[in-house]
Amino acid sequence: MYHPLLPRFRWSAFCLCLALIAFAPLSEAQQVTVEVKGDFPELQDNAEAFLRKVEGRSADGLRRYVSTAKDQVSQALKALGYYQPEIEWEILQADGDESPPRLVLSVEPGKPVRVRSRTVTINGPANDDSEFSLGLSSSPAEGDVLNHGHYNALRETIRNAASRLGYFDGTFETRRLEVNPKSRTADITLIFNSGRRYRLGEVTFEEGHGFDSTLLNQFVTFESGEVYHSDKVAELSSDLSNSGYFSSVDVDADPSKATNGLIPVKVELRTRPPRSIAAGLGFSTDVGPRFRGTWREHWINPMGHRRGAETELSKPRQNISAWYELPLDPPMTDSIRLSTGYQREDIEDVESELITLGQTWTHQLGSGWLQNLSINWEDERFKFGDGSREQTRLLLPGLGYSRIHANSAFDPSRGYRLSIEVVGAHRAALSDADILHVLGIAKGLYTLGDNHRFLSRFRLGGVATNRFSDVPPSLRFFAGGDQSVRGYGYETLSPKDSDGIGIGGRYLMVGSIEYQYEFIDRWRVAAFVDEGNAIDDLTETLATGVGAGIRWISPVGPLRLDIANGLDPEFGGGWRVHFSMGPEL
């Protein structure tokens, strides 16, 4: 039942709750505080951390607590090497003040204890293991102020190194820290006997996963009998998890199950559902709204073959493609992919329909570069402006190399991406034109002081041919747009024919430098300069665009909104808004 006083009661209760919340910290204020004299922020922080919360005590109660508080502060300073502090105290409470009294401790740290000697000895096989010794901390060193945390960390570093490298029987023969407060000296003695180094045994896979043993054994990058290293076990688990075949991976390499120092490695796998379907909507100012759908079979037989199909639909571009992939050895990086696709484009002055059929062999080199060998057959029908429709058929063998290095795949703070691709066709080999097409891409990202990010990108390309009119649009160069030169329309930068129709260029030169500043977490402002063009002569003028934007690192990926001004009106430059999404590299 409604009552006219009910809203007023609710409002009063709400105000009362706010008042209680606002005054709660005052009633629960810490009654014991410490002030370390001098410039000792670490001592101050540690002393405050050691002090227990004291509330609701009278002045007499605080006096009885003085010895406990002094002991807590003393222990805090000892942990950082100050063994002889002078601690004075007083109880503060102003006359007529209803707030609780406070106990204030004033600390004069005194002179610290310093490390006089450090003896760290590794006995056993680990003494000759350079990786073991290189991982040991140099702190605390002789002459350093004693820090018990650093000493404990040194001990743990030795234990962790032994565990990581397989010295599971290792023990400390001597573990001693001797402190002389009077002489303000400390002597460290750590003698560790590593014992033997264990080895990795045979890898066995539990039954029930449904995959051929030959395929699974190709994920194993170490031989039975190799010395143990936790990174080898972690790499096996990571490679199996990232294969796309399994929903869970459990790698058991328990040293307690070793026989004569040989650790059996058992792997339990749970197969993921074989199929997945995904669909999504996106938007960019280059192509406007777009729909993307993918269908994938992550495995279709015990050999780990997979296949899939995907489509992308937008107003200027529609495509659909399908592929079939065979894993090679090692399956983490090497594969053969058979693919086919159809793409239709109607962008600016160019209309084209492209049918492709091909094969790509991917292989990772020992240097970390990814090598792609491909051969594709392409049938492209196209026209420029109101011209007649033409058709070009090409057999295009290709070679490409790429490498990406980043400290995060989602939102890196530093890294680079490099790629170069060369494809060609010849009339003597089932092609309508002689073409050599080269495209190189370089991107770099570096961050200073966590907030200042510098991003650069370059795209350079060229086409060699004895008759440029035979080159289809997919192998010509166009510039302009969100990922190219901002301040100009998508693919509007290119040479034009006598009717003013953009027909694409022989060469591509595009570069960009961008500065980003993160003003709050996951939000950044940006300023940039882009320059480039698609041209027929390397001496031709390049178009320039400048602008600013904002970046949001959303849960689905980085989003970018830019306002750019194309500084060259003769190339169609002007003020434009650009919106795009995707990783920086």
C-alpha positions as CSV (number, residue, x, y, z in Angstrom):
1,M,0.0,0.0,0.0
2,Y,1.3,3.4,-0.9
3,H,1.8,5.9,2.0
4,P,2.6,9.7,1.4
5,L,5.5,9.5,4.0
6,L,7.1,6.5,2.3
7,P,9.2,8.4,-0.2
8,R,10.4,10.8,2.5
9,F,11.4,7.8,4.7
10,R,13.3,6.2,1.9
11,W,15.2,9.4,1.2
12,S,16.1,9.9,4.9
13,A,17.3,6.3,5.1
14,F,19.4,6.7,2.0
15,C,21.0,9.9,3.5
16,L,21.6,8.1,6.8
17,C,23.4,5.2,4.9
18,L,25.6,7.7,3.1
19,A,26.5,9.4,6.4
20,L,27.4,6.1,8.0
21,I,29.6,5.2,5.0
22,A,31.3,8.6,5.0
23,F,32.1,8.6,8.7
24,A,33.0,4.9,9.0
25,P,36.7,5.5,8.0
26,L,37.0,8.1,10.8
27,S,35.8,5.7,13.4
28,E,38.1,2.9,12.1
29,A,41.2,5.1,11.8
30,Q,44.5,3.5,12.7
31,Q,45.5,4.7,16.1
32,V,49.2,3.8,15.7
33,T,51.3,5.6,13.1
34,V,55.0,5.6,12.4
35,E,57.3,8.3,11.0
36,V,60.8,7.3,9.7
37,K,63.1,10.3,9.7
38,G,65.1,10.9,6.6
39,D,64.6,9.8,3.0
40,F,63.8,6.1,3.6
41,P,60.6,5.3,1.6
42,E,61.2,1.6,1.8
43,L,61.7,1.6,5.5
44,Q,58.5,3.7,5.9
45,D,56.5,1.4,3.8
46,N,57.8,-1.7,5.5
47,A,57.2,-0.3,9.0
48,E,53.6,0.6,8.1
49,A,53.1,-2.9,6.7
50,F,54.3,-4.5,9.9
51,L,52.1,-2.4,12.2
52,R,48.9,-4.2,13.1
53,K,45.6,-2.4,13.0
54,V,44.8,-0.8,16.3
55,E,41.3,0.6,17.0
56,G,39.1,1.7,19.9
57,R,41.9,2.0,22.5
58,S,42.2,4.6,25.2
59,A,45.3,6.6,25.9
60,D,46.2,4.1,28.7
61,G,45.6,1.2,26.4
62,L,48.0,2.7,23.8
63,R,50.7,3.1,26.5
64,R,50.4,-0.6,27.3
65,Y,50.7,-1.3,23.5
66,V,53.9,0.8,23.1
67,S,56.4,-2.1,23.5
68,T,54.5,-4.3,21.0
69,A,54.4,-1.5,18.5
70,K,58.1,-0.8,18.9
71,D,58.9,-4.5,18.4
72,Q,56.8,-4.6,15.2
73,V,58.7,-1.5,13.8
74,S,62.1,-3.0,14.9
75,Q,61.3,-6.2,13.0
76,A,60.3,-4.2,9.9
77,L,63.6,-2.3,9.9
78,K,65.7,-5.5,10.6
79,A,64.2,-7.1,7.5
80,L,65.8,-4.3,5.5
81,G,69.2,-4.3,7.4
82,Y,68.6,-1.6,10.1
83,Y,69.3,-3.4,13.4
84,Q,69.8,-0.5,15.8
85,P,67.0,2.0,15.3
86,E,66.2,4.6,17.9
87,I,62.4,4.7,18.4
88,E,60.6,7.4,20.4
89,W,56.9,7.6,21.0
90,E,54.2,10.0,22.1
91,I,50.5,9.9,22.5
92,L,48.6,12.7,20.8
93,Q,45.1,13.9,21.8
94,A,44.1,17.5,21.6
95,D,42.0,18.9,24.5
96,G,38.3,18.8,23.7
97,D,38.9,16.7,20.6
98,E,36.5,13.7,20.5
99,S,38.6,11.7,18.0
100,P,40.4,8.7,19.5
101,P,44.0,9.3,20.8
102,R,47.0,8.3,18.5
103,L,50.3,6.7,19.3
104,V,53.0,8.2,17.1
105,L,56.4,6.4,16.7
106,S,59.3,8.5,15.6
107,V,62.2,6.4,14.2
108,E,65.8,7.2,13.6
109,P,67.0,4.3,11.5
110,G,70.7,4.5,12.4
111,K,73.4,2.9,10.3
112,P,72.6,-0.2,8.4
113,V,74.2,-3.7,8.4
114,R,76.1,-4.4,5.2
115,V,77.1,-7.7,3.6
116,R,80.7,-8.3,4.4
117,S,81.1,-11.6,2.6
118,R,79.0,-13.7,0.2
119,T,79.9,-17.4,-0.4
120,V,77.7,-19.2,-2.9
121,T,79.0,-22.7,-3.8
122,I,77.3,-25.2,-6.1
123,N,78.6,-28.7,-5.8
124,G,77.8,-31.6,-8.0
125,P,77.0,-31.7,-11.8
126,A,75.3,-28.3,-11.6
127,N,78.6,-26.7,-11.0
128,D,79.5,-27.3,-14.7
129,D,76.0,-26.2,-15.9
130,S,76.3,-22.7,-17.2
131,E,72.5,-22.2,-17.4
132,F,72.3,-23.0,-13.6
133,S,75.0,-20.4,-12.7
134,L,73.7,-17.7,-15.1
135,G,70.3,-17.8,-13.4
136,L,71.6,-17.0,-9.9
137,S,70.9,-13.5,-8.6
138,S,73.8,-11.2,-8.0
139,S,72.0,-9.7,-5.0
140,P,72.8,-9.4,-2.2
141,A,76.4,-8.6,-3.1
142,E,79.3,-7.7,-0.9
143,G,78.9,-4.1,0.3
144,D,75.1,-4.1,-0.1
145,V,72.8,-3.1,2.7
146,L,71.5,-6.4,4.1
147,N,68.0,-7.2,2.9
148,H,66.5,-10.4,4.2
149,G,64.1,-10.5,1.3
150,H,67.0,-10.6,-1.2
151,Y,68.7,-13.3,0.8
152,N,65.6,-15.4,0.8
153,A,65.2,-14.7,-2.9
154,L,68.7,-15.9,-3.6
155,R,67.9,-19.2,-1.8
156,E,64.7,-19.6,-3.7
157,T,66.5,-18.8,-7.0
158,I,68.9,-21.8,-6.4
159,R,66.0,-24.1,-5.5
160,N,64.0,-23.0,-8.5
161,A,67.0,-23.4,-10.9
162,A,67.4,-26.9,-9.6
163,S,63.7,-27.7,-10.1
164,R,63.6,-26.1,-13.5
165,L,66.8,-27.9,-14.8
166,G,66.1,-31.3,-13.3
167,Y,68.3,-31.5,-10.2
168,F,65.5,-32.8,-8.1
169,D,67.8,-34.4,-5.4
170,G,69.5,-31.1,-4.7
171,T,69.9,-30.0,-1.0
172,F,71.6,-27.2,0.9
173,E,74.6,-28.5,2.8
174,T,75.0,-25.1,4.4
175,R,72.5,-22.3,4.6
176,R,73.6,-19.6,6.9
177,L,73.2,-15.9,7.4
178,E,75.3,-14.5,10.3
179,V,74.6,-11.0,11.4
180,N,76.7,-9.0,13.9
181,P,74.7,-5.9,14.8
182,K,77.6,-4.4,16.8
183,S,80.0,-4.4,13.8
184,R,77.1,-3.9,11.4
185,T,78.2,-6.8,9.2
186,A,76.6,-9.8,7.7
187,D,78.1,-13.0,6.2
188,I,76.2,-15.2,3.8
189,T,77.1,-18.8,3.2
190,L,75.1,-21.0,0.9
191,I,76.5,-24.4,-0.2
192,F,74.2,-26.4,-2.4
193,N,74.7,-29.9,-3.6
194,S,72.8,-30.4,-6.8
195,G,72.9,-34.2,-7.0
196,R,72.4,-35.9,-10.4
197,R,70.4,-34.3,-13.2
198,Y,67.3,-36.2,-14.2
199,R,66.4,-37.0,-17.8
200,L,63.2,-37.1,-19.8
201,G,62.0,-40.5,-20.7
202,E,59.6,-41.8,-23.3
203,V,56.4,-39.8,-24.0
204,T,53.3,-41.9,-24.0
205,F,49.8,-40.7,-24.8
206,E,46.7,-42.0,-23.0
207,E,44.2,-43.9,-25.2
208,G,40.9,-42.4,-26.2
209,H,41.9,-39.3,-28.0
210,G,41.3,-40.7,-31.5
211,F,44.4,-39.4,-33.2
212,D,47.2,-41.3,-35.0
213,S,50.3,-41.8,-32.8
214,T,52.5,-40.6,-35.7
215,L,50.8,-37.2,-35.6
216,L,51.0,-36.9,-31.8
217,N,54.7,-37.9,-31.7
218,Q,55.5,-35.1,-34.1
219,F,54.6,-32.6,-31.3
220,V,57.4,-34.0,-29.2
221,T,60.5,-31.9,-29.8
222,F,62.9,-33.8,-27.4
223,E,64.4,-37.3,-27.5
224,S,64.1,-39.9,-24.8
225,G,67.2,-39.6,-22.6
226,E,67.6,-35.8,-23.0
227,V,68.4,-33.9,-19.9
228,Y,65.3,-32.5,-18.1
229,H,64.3,-29.0,-18.6
230,S,60.9,-27.6,-17.5
231,D,60.7,-25.5,-20.7
232,K,60.7,-28.7,-22.8
233,V,57.7,-30.0,-20.9
234,A,55.9,-26.7,-21.0
235,E,56.5,-26.4,-24.7
236,L,55.0,-29.8,-25.3
237,S,51.9,-28.8,-23.4
238,S,51.6,-25.5,-25.1
239,D,52.0,-26.9,-28.6
240,L,49.4,-29.5,-28.0
241,S,47.0,-26.9,-26.5
242,N,47.5,-24.5,-29.4
243,S,47.1,-27.2,-32.1
244,G,43.3,-26.7,-32.1
245,Y,42.6,-30.4,-31.7
246,F,42.1,-30.6,-27.9
247,S,40.0,-29.0,-25.2
248,S,42.4,-30.0,-22.5
249,V,46.0,-31.2,-22.2
250,D,47.6,-32.7,-19.1
251,V,51.3,-33.4,-19.3
252,D,52.6,-35.4,-16.3
253,A,56.4,-35.5,-15.8
254,D,56.7,-36.4,-12.1
255,P,60.3,-37.0,-10.9
256,S,59.0,-39.2,-8.1
257,K,58.1,-41.8,-10.8
258,A,61.6,-41.8,-12.3
259,T,63.5,-45.0,-12.8
260,N,67.3,-44.6,-12.7
261,G,66.9,-40.9,-13.2
262,L,64.6,-41.3,-16.2
263,I,61.3,-39.5,-15.9
264,P,58.4,-41.0,-17.9
265,V,56.2,-38.4,-19.6
266,K,52.5,-39.2,-19.8
267,V,50.1,-37.1,-21.7
268,E,46.3,-37.1,-21.2
269,L,44.3,-35.5,-24.0
270,R,40.7,-34.6,-24.3
271,T,39.5,-34.0,-27.9
272,R,37.6,-30.8,-28.6
273,P,34.3,-30.8,-30.6
274,P,35.2,-31.3,-34.2
275,R,33.2,-28.4,-35.7
276,S,32.6,-24.8,-34.9
277,I,30.7,-22.0,-36.5
278,A,31.2,-18.3,-35.9
279,A,29.6,-15.1,-37.3
280,G,30.2,-11.5,-36.6
281,L,29.4,-8.0,-37.8
282,G,32.0,-5.2,-38.2
283,F,32.4,-1.8,-39.6
284,S,35.2,0.3,-41.1
285,T,35.1,3.5,-43.1
286,D,36.9,1.7,-46.0
287,V,34.1,-0.8,-46.7
288,G,31.3,0.2,-44.3
289,P,29.3,-2.5,-42.5
290,R,30.4,-6.0,-43.1
291,F,29.4,-9.5,-42.2
292,R,31.9,-12.3,-41.6
293,G,31.1,-16.0,-41.1
294,T,33.3,-19.0,-40.7
295,W,32.8,-22.7,-40.5
296,R,35.6,-25.0,-39.5
297,E,36.3,-28.7,-38.9
298,H,39.2,-28.8,-36.5
299,W,39.9,-32.4,-37.3
300,I,38.3,-34.8,-39.8
301,N,40.4,-37.9,-39.4
302,P,43.1,-39.4,-37.1
303,M,45.9,-37.8,-39.2
304,G,44.7,-34.3,-38.1
305,H,43.5,-33.0,-41.4
306,R,41.1,-30.1,-41.2
307,R,39.0,-27.9,-43.5
308,G,36.9,-24.8,-43.4
309,A,35.1,-22.1,-45.2
310,E,34.5,-18.4,-44.7
311,T,32.8,-15.5,-46.2
312,E,32.9,-11.8,-45.9
313,L,30.1,-9.5,-47.2
314,S,30.2,-5.8,-47.5
315,K,28.8,-3.3,-50.1
316,P,32.0,-2.9,-52.1
317,R,33.4,-6.5,-51.6
318,Q,32.0,-10.0,-51.4
319,N,34.0,-13.1,-51.1
320,I,33.7,-16.8,-50.2
321,S,36.5,-19.3,-49.8
322,A,37.2,-22.8,-48.7
323,W,40.3,-24.7,-47.7
324,Y,41.7,-28.1,-46.8
325,E,44.8,-28.4,-44.6
326,L,47.2,-31.3,-44.0
327,P,49.7,-31.0,-41.1
328,L,53.3,-31.7,-41.7
329,D,56.2,-32.4,-39.4
330,P,56.3,-30.5,-37.1
331,P,52.6,-29.8,-37.1
332,M,52.9,-26.7,-34.9
333,T,54.3,-24.7,-37.8
334,D,54.3,-26.7,-41.1
335,S,51.4,-27.5,-43.3
336,I,50.0,-27.8,-46.8
337,R,46.8,-25.9,-47.6
338,L,44.6,-26.4,-50.6
339,S,42.3,-23.5,-51.2
340,T,39.7,-22.0,-53.6
341,G,37.7,-18.8,-53.5
342,Y,35.6,-16.3,-55.3
343,Q,35.7,-12.6,-54.8
344,R,33.8,-9.7,-56.3
345,E,34.8,-6.1,-55.8
346,D,33.3,-2.8,-56.9
347,I,35.5,-0.1,-55.4
348,E,35.8,3.4,-56.9
349,D,36.4,3.0,-60.6
350,V,37.2,-0.7,-60.6
351,E,34.9,-3.7,-60.9
352,S,36.4,-7.2,-60.8
353,E,35.5,-10.8,-60.3
354,L,38.3,-13.1,-59.2
355,I,38.3,-17.0,-59.0
356,T,41.3,-18.6,-57.4
357,L,42.5,-22.2,-56.9
358,G,45.8,-23.0,-55.3
359,Q,48.1,-24.6,-52.8
360,T,50.4,-23.2,-50.1
361,W,53.2,-25.0,-48.3
362,T,54.1,-23.3,-45.0
363,H,57.4,-24.1,-43.3
364,Q,59.1,-22.4,-40.3
365,L,62.9,-22.0,-40.7
366,G,65.3,-22.4,-37.9
367,S,65.8,-18.7,-37.8
368,G,62.2,-18.2,-36.9
369,W,61.0,-16.9,-40.3
370,L,57.9,-18.4,-41.8
371,Q,58.4,-19.5,-45.4
372,N,55.4,-19.9,-47.8
373,L,55.7,-21.6,-51.2
374,S,52.6,-21.3,-53.2
375,I,51.2,-21.8,-56.6
376,N,47.8,-20.3,-57.6
377,W,45.7,-20.2,-60.7
378,E,43.7,-17.1,-61.0
379,D,40.9,-16.1,-63.4
380,E,40.0,-12.4,-63.1
381,R,37.4,-10.5,-65.1
382,F,37.5,-6.7,-64.7
383,K,36.8,-3.3,-66.1
384,F,37.8,0.3,-65.3
385,G,35.1,2.9,-65.3
386,D,32.8,2.5,-68.3
387,G,35.4,0.6,-70.3
388,S,35.0,-2.8,-71.8
389,R,35.3,-5.9,-69.6
390,E,38.6,-7.8,-69.8
391,Q,39.8,-11.2,-68.6
392,T,43.2,-12.4,-67.5
393,R,44.2,-16.0,-66.5
394,L,47.4,-16.4,-64.6
395,L,49.4,-19.3,-63.1
396,L,51.2,-17.6,-60.2
397,P,54.0,-19.5,-58.3
398,G,55.1,-17.5,-55.3
399,L,57.5,-17.3,-52.5
400,G,57.0,-15.4,-49.2
401,Y,58.8,-14.9,-45.9
402,S,57.3,-13.4,-42.8
403,R,58.2,-12.9,-39.1
404,I,56.3,-11.4,-36.2
405,H,57.7,-10.7,-32.8
406,A,55.6,-9.2,-30.1
407,N,55.3,-9.4,-26.3
408,S,51.5,-9.8,-26.6
409,A,49.3,-11.0,-29.4
410,F,46.3,-9.0,-28.2
411,D,47.8,-5.6,-27.3
412,P,51.6,-5.5,-27.6
413,S,53.7,-2.8,-26.1
414,R,56.7,-3.5,-28.4
415,G,57.4,-5.7,-31.4
416,Y,57.7,-5.8,-35.1
417,R,56.2,-7.5,-38.2
418,L,58.1,-8.1,-41.4
419,S,57.0,-9.8,-44.6
420,I,57.9,-10.0,-48.2
421,E,56.1,-11.8,-51.0
422,V,57.1,-12.4,-54.6
423,V,54.8,-13.9,-57.2
424,G,55.1,-14.2,-61.0
425,A,53.6,-15.4,-64.2
426,H,54.9,-16.1,-67.7
427,R,53.0,-16.5,-71.0
428,A,54.9,-19.8,-71.6
429,A,53.3,-21.3,-68.4
430,L,49.5,-21.1,-68.8
431,S,49.3,-17.4,-68.3
432,D,48.0,-14.4,-70.3
433,A,50.8,-12.0,-69.2
434,D,54.4,-11.8,-68.1
435,I,54.3,-10.4,-64.5
436,L,56.6,-10.2,-61.5
437,H,54.9,-8.8,-58.4
438,V,56.8,-7.8,-55.2
439,L,55.3,-6.5,-51.9
440,G,57.1,-5.8,-48.7
441,I,55.6,-4.8,-45.3
442,A,57.3,-3.6,-42.2
443,K,55.7,-2.5,-38.9
444,G,57.3,-1.6,-35.6
445,L,56.0,-0.7,-32.2
446,Y,58.0,0.6,-29.2
447,T,56.8,1.9,-25.8
448,L,58.6,4.3,-23.5
449,G,57.7,4.7,-19.8
450,D,54.5,2.6,-20.2
451,N,52.5,5.5,-21.6
452,H,54.4,6.7,-24.7
453,R,54.0,4.5,-27.8
454,F,55.6,4.9,-31.2
455,L,54.2,3.0,-34.1
456,S,55.6,3.0,-37.7
457,R,54.6,1.1,-40.8
458,F,55.8,0.9,-44.4
459,R,54.5,-0.8,-47.5
460,L,56.6,-0.9,-50.6
461,G,55.6,-2.8,-53.8
462,G,56.3,-3.0,-57.5
463,V,55.2,-4.7,-60.7
464,A,57.5,-5.6,-63.5
465,T,55.8,-6.4,-66.8
466,N,56.3,-5.8,-70.5
467,R,52.6,-4.8,-70.9
468,F,50.9,-3.1,-67.9
469,S,47.5,-3.2,-69.5
470,D,47.5,-7.0,-69.1
471,V,48.0,-6.8,-65.3
472,P,44.6,-7.4,-63.5
473,P,43.5,-5.0,-60.7
474,S,44.3,-7.5,-58.0
475,L,48.0,-7.2,-58.9
476,R,48.1,-3.4,-59.4
477,F,48.6,-1.0,-56.5
478,F,46.1,1.4,-54.9
479,A,46.6,3.6,-51.8
480,G,44.4,5.6,-49.4
481,G,42.1,4.6,-46.6
482,D,42.1,3.5,-43.0
483,Q,45.2,1.2,-43.3
484,S,47.0,3.3,-45.8
485,V,47.1,7.1,-46.2
486,R,44.4,8.6,-44.0
487,G,42.7,11.7,-45.2
488,Y,42.0,10.1,-48.6
489,G,39.3,7.7,-49.8
490,Y,39.8,4.0,-49.8
491,E,42.0,3.1,-52.8
492,T,41.5,6.5,-54.4
493,L,45.2,7.2,-54.7
494,S,46.4,5.8,-58.0
495,P,47.4,6.9,-61.5
496,K,44.4,7.9,-63.7
497,D,43.7,7.5,-67.4
498,S,42.7,10.2,-69.8
499,D,39.1,10.0,-68.5
500,G,40.2,10.5,-64.9
501,I,39.6,6.9,-64.0
502,G,41.9,5.4,-61.3
503,I,43.5,2.4,-62.9
504,G,46.2,1.4,-60.3
505,G,49.9,1.9,-60.3
506,R,53.1,0.0,-61.0
507,Y,54.6,1.0,-57.6
508,L,53.4,1.4,-54.1
509,M,55.1,3.6,-51.5
510,V,53.3,4.2,-48.2
511,G,54.7,5.1,-44.8
512,S,53.3,6.2,-41.5
513,I,54.6,7.4,-38.1
514,E,52.2,7.5,-35.1
515,Y,52.5,8.6,-31.5
516,Q,50.1,7.3,-28.9
517,Y,49.7,8.4,-25.2
518,E,47.8,6.3,-22.8
519,F,46.0,8.8,-20.5
520,I,43.9,6.2,-18.6
521,D,44.0,2.4,-18.6
522,R,43.1,1.0,-22.1
523,W,42.5,4.5,-23.6
524,R,45.0,6.3,-25.8
525,V,45.1,9.5,-27.8
526,A,47.1,9.4,-31.1
527,A,48.7,11.8,-33.5
528,F,50.0,10.7,-36.9
529,V,51.5,11.6,-40.3
530,D,50.9,9.3,-43.3
531,E,52.6,9.7,-46.7
532,G,52.3,7.6,-49.8
533,N,50.8,6.9,-53.2
534,A,50.4,4.3,-55.9
535,I,52.4,5.6,-58.8
536,D,53.9,4.7,-62.2
537,D,57.2,6.6,-61.7
538,L,59.2,6.6,-58.5
539,T,59.8,10.3,-58.9
540,E,56.1,11.2,-58.7
541,T,54.7,13.2,-55.8
542,L,53.4,11.4,-52.7
543,A,50.2,12.4,-50.9
544,T,50.4,13.5,-47.2
545,G,47.8,13.1,-44.5
546,V,47.9,14.2,-40.9
547,G,45.5,13.8,-38.0
548,A,44.7,12.7,-34.5
549,G,42.6,10.0,-33.0
550,I,41.6,7.9,-30.0
551,R,42.2,4.3,-29.3
552,W,40.2,2.0,-27.0
553,I,41.5,-1.5,-26.2
554,S,38.2,-3.2,-26.0
555,P,37.5,-6.8,-25.0
556,V,37.2,-7.8,-28.7
557,G,40.3,-6.0,-29.8
558,P,41.7,-2.5,-30.3
559,L,39.3,0.1,-31.8
560,R,40.6,3.2,-33.6
561,L,38.8,6.4,-34.5
562,D,40.8,9.0,-36.4
563,I,40.1,12.4,-37.9
564,A,42.6,13.1,-40.7
565,N,43.2,15.8,-43.2
566,G,44.6,15.0,-46.6
567,L,46.9,17.9,-47.4
568,D,46.9,17.4,-51.2
569,P,43.6,18.4,-52.7
570,E,44.8,17.5,-56.2
571,F,44.7,13.9,-55.0
572,G,41.3,14.2,-53.4
573,G,42.6,15.0,-49.9
574,G,40.4,16.6,-47.3
575,W,39.0,16.1,-43.8
576,R,37.9,12.5,-43.3
577,V,36.8,10.3,-40.4
578,H,38.4,6.8,-40.2
579,F,37.2,4.0,-38.1
580,S,38.9,0.6,-37.9
581,M,39.7,-2.3,-35.6
582,G,42.4,-4.9,-35.2
583,P,45.8,-5.4,-33.6
584,E,48.6,-2.9,-34.2
585,L,50.9,-5.4,-35.7
